[in-house]
């Protein structure tokens, strides 16, 4: 049996803009990924949460609480969208 399942997960991400500032973004671009905006970072952090790779830190950000980052999964649902039989 094969099914395609659509999974939707909502994640709230709060960042401290004084810590996630232009200097941080410029350094991050140089050594990690080419994110240009705080919104790019927020999406990346949410994707890390959904992917299960957040503990208390994320590579490139360090300890989340030290960076003023709070991540919380708020909602989720799944639905079979296609039967392959």
Phi and psi in degrees as a GROMACS rama.xvg file:
@    title "Ramachandran Plot"
@    xaxis  label "Phi"
@    yaxis  label "Psi"
@TYPE xy
-129.995  133.384  UNK-2
-134.856  147.471  UNK-3
-100.301  126.131  UNK-4
-116.478  128.442  UNK-5
-95.8986  125.66  UNK-6
-117.744  127.198  UNK-7
-119.204  126.396  UNK-8
-129.501  130.573  UNK-9
-100.274  137.256  UNK-10
-132.837  128.057  UNK-11
-91.2027  128.592  UNK-12
-124.902  124.152  UNK-13
-115.33  131.549  UNK-14
-125.958  153.094  UNK-15
-91.1216  107.434  UNK-16
-66.1786  -17.9046  UNK-17
-74.2771  -28.3302  UNK-18
-92.799  -38.4748  UNK-19
-92.623  66.7427  UNK-20
-102.882  -175.286  UNK-21
-58.0242  -41.2727  UNK-22
-61.1819  -44.2951  UNK-23
-63.0698  -46.2185  UNK-24
-61.2745  -41.8523  UNK-25
-62.9291  -45.1237  UNK-26
-63.5526  -42.6097  UNK-27
-61.2521  -42.6747  UNK-28
-59.9944  -38.4906  UNK-29
-69.2268  -37.6528  UNK-30
-109.856  -17.6678  UNK-31
-122.343  -90.8363  UNK-32
-127.644  155.746  UNK-33
-83.0079  50.4331  UNK-34
-77.7011  131.855  UNK-35
-106.263  -15.84  UNK-36
-132.357  162.825  UNK-37
-61.1041  -36.2661  UNK-38
-61.1927  -38.3219  UNK-39
-59.4918  -42.642  UNK-40
-66.9313  -41.8205  UNK-41
-61.1769  -43.4926  UNK-42
-62.3643  -42.9799  UNK-43
-61.9711  -45.0239  UNK-44
-62.0237  -43.0267  UNK-45
-62.2475  -42.1468  UNK-46
-63.7034  -36.8233  UNK-47
-63.5959  -39.971  UNK-48
-62.5276  -48.3974  UNK-49
-64.6728  -36.2508  UNK-50
-76.3999  -5.1045  UNK-51
76.379  20.3798  UNK-52
-104.229  15.9598  UNK-53
-102.327  128.032  UNK-54
-110.778  -101.85  UNK-55
-109.721  0.622175  UNK-56
-148.609  163.971  UNK-57
-133.633  136.863  UNK-58
-55.017  131.34  UNK-59
96.9925  -23.027  UNK-60
-109.72  -26.8473  UNK-61
78.0108  -152.16  UNK-62
-65.5903  123.507  UNK-63
-62.2241  -40.3832  UNK-64
-66.9418  -34.0461  UNK-65
-65.3038  -30.5189  UNK-66
-88.583  -1.7973  UNK-67
72.9549  29.217  UNK-68
-104.15  128.929  UNK-69
-124.012  129.122  UNK-70
-126.954  129.465  UNK-71
-143.685  125.312  UNK-72
-74.0417  126.755  UNK-73
-110.373  -23.6527  UNK-74
-162.302  154.071  UNK-75
-159.678  150.24  UNK-76
-154.224  156.76  UNK-77
-139.365  150.917  UNK-78
-151.908  135.4  UNK-79
-74.2182  121.78  UNK-80
-107.476  -12.5085  UNK-81
-156.328  128.837  UNK-82
-94.27  131.366  UNK-83
-99.3464  15.4287  UNK-84
